[in-house]
Amino acid sequence: MAVRKGKIKGLPKKKKGQWEDHYTRKAKEEKYPARSVYKLQEIQRKFTLVKKGAKVLDLGCSPGSWLLYASELTGPSGQVTGIDLKEVSIPLPKHAKALVGDILHLTPELEEAFSCGFSVVISDMAPATTGMKDVDAARSLELCEMALEVAAKRLVSGGHFVCKIFQGGDFDAYVGEVKKHFRQVKIFKPESCRKQSKEIYVIGVGLKVTGDPHSSI
Ligand SMILES: C[S@@+](CC[C@H](N)C(=O)[O-])C[C@H]1O[C@@H](n2cnc3c(N)ncnc32)[C@H](O)[C@@H]1O
């Protein structure tokens, strides 16, 4: 894929005095719209989930860092489809697209766009936070449950799942649910996560069954 050059249009302007860390600066230098790209990079380095030619579904894809990075990993023979409540305003390669929609209220058009068998489903979805830990964890869990439902339905047999979750009281129960669907389940906190953050990633390796018994990776 061609190296991306120049400023990325649509990036929000930094407010005066806004905290900026090493990963934020690095993302800016490397022309990614968000520092979250380094979390997926760390996950990829450890688990090698996204292969060349893979079909990836990216849930909660805006502003687009994971979309860009996943499309670099798949190369043009792959396909990356993202969905988010918010539009993605950065330029994307031809084999990547971003749809606007709510994963909790899928329209028939979105269902249609999700219809093909994906090799990897990645979810970095996060609710608008309230600062109330229990409320935030419950909203995160709702998104994670939907992400798991989509993954179990849309992945090919042997496909992989990455899901960000805010750790709360129901965390163990959620991991138990993921274990029902995947051969192996790993819990991973990337170095690039902010230390004070309650977020962590649940990784499902190898979907056990699929709706389409003929497809697999
Ligand atoms: C941390 S950001 C994702 C960053 C992205 N991975 C990247 O690297 O650019 C979380 C995203 O989840 C999205 N989100 C939250 N609830 C959602 C929902 N119900 N449906 C779709 N997207 C949702 C938010 O709009 C937000 O853009």
The ligand as a MOL file (V3000), in Angstrom:
LIG
                    3D

  0  0  0     0  0            999 V3000
M  V30 BEGIN CTAB
M  V30 COUNTS 27 29 0 0 0
M  V30 BEGIN ATOM
M  V30 1 C -12.2770 4.5710 20.9040 0
M  V30 2 S -13.2750 4.9760 19.5640 0 CHG=1
M  V30 3 C -12.6810 3.9040 18.3140 0
M  V30 4 C -11.3590 4.3160 17.7450 0
M  V30 5 C -10.9830 3.5310 16.5030 0
M  V30 6 N -10.6790 2.1370 16.8210 0
M  V30 7 C -9.7600 4.1200 15.8100 0
M  V30 8 O -8.6920 3.5370 15.9540 0
M  V30 9 O -9.8860 5.1380 15.1540 0 CHG=-1
M  V30 10 C -14.8030 4.2310 19.9960 0
M  V30 11 C -15.8900 4.4160 18.9490 0
M  V30 12 O -17.0190 3.5910 19.2940 0
M  V30 13 C -18.1350 4.1920 18.6750 0
M  V30 14 N -19.4070 3.6490 19.1590 0
M  V30 15 C -19.9220 3.7600 20.4150 0
M  V30 16 N -21.1530 3.2060 20.4690 0
M  V30 17 C -21.4170 2.7200 19.2180 0
M  V30 18 C -22.5430 2.0570 18.6370 0
M  V30 19 N -23.6530 1.7860 19.3510 0
M  V30 20 N -22.4850 1.7030 17.3250 0
M  V30 21 C -21.3720 1.9980 16.5800 0
M  V30 22 N -20.2840 2.6390 17.0850 0
M  V30 23 C -20.2980 2.9970 18.3830 0
M  V30 24 C -17.9440 5.6670 19.0270 0
M  V30 25 O -18.7220 6.4940 18.1760 0
M  V30 26 C -16.4300 5.8430 18.8630 0
M  V30 27 O -16.0960 6.4150 17.6250 0
M  V30 END ATOM
M  V30 BEGIN BOND
M  V30 1 1 1 2
M  V30 2 1 2 3
M  V30 3 1 2 10
M  V30 4 1 3 4
M  V30 5 1 4 5
M  V30 6 1 5 6
M  V30 7 1 5 7
M  V30 8 2 7 8
M  V30 9 1 7 9
M  V30 10 1 10 11
M  V30 11 1 11 12
M  V30 12 1 11 26
M  V30 13 1 12 13
M  V30 14 1 13 14
M  V30 15 1 13 24
M  V30 16 1 14 15
M  V30 17 1 14 23
M  V30 18 2 15 16
M  V30 19 1 16 17
M  V30 20 1 17 18
M  V30 21 2 17 23
M  V30 22 1 18 19
M  V30 23 2 18 20
M  V30 24 1 20 21
M  V30 25 2 21 22
M  V30 26 1 22 23
M  V30 27 1 24 25
M  V30 28 1 24 26
M  V30 29 1 26 27
M  V30 END BOND
M  V30 END CTAB
M  END
